[in-house]
Amino acid sequence: MSTTADVIRRRRGQLAISQERLGELAGVTQRQIARYESGEQEPSLSTSMRLAEALAISLVELAGLVPQGLDLSGEWWAAWQTWKDDDERVDVHPLSVSQDGEYLQLKGKGARPVADGSYEWRGEMKLWDSEALMGSYRASGGATRSKGTIYFALHPHGTHAVGSWTGQSYAGIIVRGWGALARSRGHAERLIEGLIRTEGTLESWPTTS
């Protein structure tokens, strides 16, 4: 089991941010962050909440506790079937996932500039029976109305997922499309291509090699 100091140090490195910048985000000094990372001092509950938010992880993860069952936390790639001005396209972008037991918090980056119909977004999903993910999403920007629901079938090894989204977007008040999640961009792209080609009718996991 990792310590809180290990988690802060490792996650800060993954995000490529300085101790000073993390301190600014968490409302403490750079010296205080150094104390947390050395194990000299433990953050208070209120500071832990701000640190978890800044590091895009859950309080459970910050405490160094490994989630039970599948570990879906970390960096992913998301691929979505979507439309702009009636033209179909696939948007692919990085996705950060933090896990607290069965509950996942999602932070998605924009695949394209906002003017091209893309945006940063946040979402939540719950893991059901280690085989399905269900939840919702909404755009992070206040001027963007996009929001909706998401469903994914999760591979037994927890390495990738395929599913769909339904919601409101610039393309209409009810829009639907396929989606895929994977640990690499290429894998996510191959999965979404298979979903679109078969119109989502999958009796078994698609071959992506």
TAURMO-V647831 format. One record per residue. N is the residue number from 0. PHI is phi in radians with two decimals (NA if undefined). D_CENTER is the distance of its C-alpha to the mean C-alpha in whole Angstrom. Layout:
# TAURMO-V647831
{{N/PHI/D_CENTER} {N/PHI/D_CENTER}}
This chain:
# TAURMO-V647831
{{0/NA/23} {1/-1.36/22} {2/-1.62/23} {3/-1.02/22} {4/-1.05/23} {5/-1.07/22} {6/-1.12/18} {7/-1.07/19} {8/-1.11/20} {9/-1.18/18} {10/-1.20/15} {11/-1.09/17} {12/-1.13/18} {13/-1.10/15} {14/-1.49/14} {15/0.99/18} {16/-2.09/19} {17/-1.41/22} {18/-1.05/23} {19/-1.08/25} {20/-1.17/22} {21/-1.10/20} {22/-1.07/23} {23/-1.06/23} {24/-1.18/20} {25/-1.67/21} {26/1.35/24} {27/-2.31/26} {28/-1.47/28} {29/-1.07/27} {30/-1.09/30} {31/-1.17/28} {32/-1.07/25} {33/-1.06/27} {34/-1.16/29} {35/-1.10/26} {36/-1.26/25} {37/-1.48/28} {38/1.48/28} {39/-1.16/31} {40/-2.55/30} {41/-1.73/27} {42/-1.22/25} {43/-1.22/26} {44/-1.07/24} {45/-1.13/24} {46/-1.20/23} {47/-1.05/20} {48/-1.11/18} {49/-1.23/18} {50/-1.14/17} {51/-1.06/14} {52/-1.15/13} {53/-1.14/14} {54/-1.61/13} {55/1.02/9} {56/-2.35/10} {57/-1.51/12} {58/-1.11/16} {59/-1.08/17} {60/-1.16/15} {61/-1.08/17} {62/-1.30/20} {63/1.50/19} {64/-1.58/19} {65/-1.36/18} {66/-1.01/16} {67/-1.22/18} {68/1.39/18} {69/-1.17/15} {70/-1.74/13} {71/-1.80/9} {72/-1.27/8} {73/2.01/8} {74/-1.73/7} {75/-2.23/7} {76/-2.13/8} {77/-2.01/8} {78/-2.19/12} {79/-2.28/14} {80/-1.44/17} {81/-2.61/18} {82/-2.44/22} {83/-2.48/23} {84/0.94/27} {85/1.23/27} {86/-1.72/26} {87/-1.29/24} {88/-2.71/21} {89/-2.08/18} {90/-1.82/15} {91/-2.21/13} {92/-2.69/10} {93/-1.20/8} {94/-2.41/4} {95/-1.72/3} {96/-2.15/3} {97/-2.00/7} {98/-2.14/9} {99/-2.29/13} {100/1.17/15} {101/-1.51/14} {102/-1.85/12} {103/-2.07/8} {104/-1.91/6} {105/-2.02/3} {106/-2.30/5} {107/-1.82/6} {108/-1.55/9} {109/-1.26/12} {110/-1.42/14} {111/-2.52/17} {112/-1.05/19} {113/-0.98/19} {114/-1.07/23} {115/-1.66/22} {116/1.53/20} {117/-2.13/16} {118/-2.90/14} {119/-1.39/11} {120/-2.59/9} {121/-2.26/8} {122/-2.77/8} {123/-2.36/9} {124/-2.45/10} {125/-2.03/13} {126/-1.53/14} {127/-1.95/17} {128/0.95/20} {129/1.01/17} {130/-2.41/17} {131/-2.49/16} {132/-2.11/12} {133/-2.32/13} {134/-3.07/12} {135/-2.52/12} {136/-2.52/11} {137/-2.74/13} {138/-1.16/13} {139/-1.34/13} {140/-1.29/17} {141/-1.14/20} {142/-1.49/22} {143/-1.83/19} {144/-1.56/20} {145/-1.06/17} {146/-2.87/16} {147/2.98/16} {148/-2.06/15} {149/-2.40/13} {150/-2.38/14} {151/-2.33/13} {152/-1.51/16} {153/-1.73/14} {154/-1.06/17} {155/-0.94/19} {156/-1.49/18} {157/1.25/14} {158/-1.59/14} {159/-2.83/13} {160/-2.63/13} {161/-2.26/14} {162/-3.08/15} {163/-2.66/15} {164/-2.25/15} {165/-2.45/18} {166/-3.12/18} {167/-1.73/20} {168/-2.65/20} {169/-1.05/22} {170/-1.47/23} {171/2.84/25} {172/-1.41/24} {173/-2.40/23} {174/-2.31/21} {175/-2.27/20} {176/-2.88/18} {177/-1.52/17} {178/-2.53/13} {179/-2.54/12} {180/-2.20/9} {181/-2.75/11} {182/-1.38/11} {183/-2.23/13} {184/-1.09/14} {185/-1.05/17} {186/-1.12/16} {187/-1.07/14} {188/-1.14/17} {189/-1.18/19} {190/-1.12/17} {191/-1.17/17} {192/-1.08/21} {193/-1.16/22} {194/-1.10/21} {195/-1.14/22} {196/-1.12/25} {197/-1.69/26} {198/0.99/25} {199/1.37/22} {200/-1.50/25} {201/-2.09/24} {202/-1.65/26} {203/-2.62/25} {204/-1.19/22} {205/-1.19/22} {206/-1.43/24} {207/-2.02/22} {208/-1.35/24}}
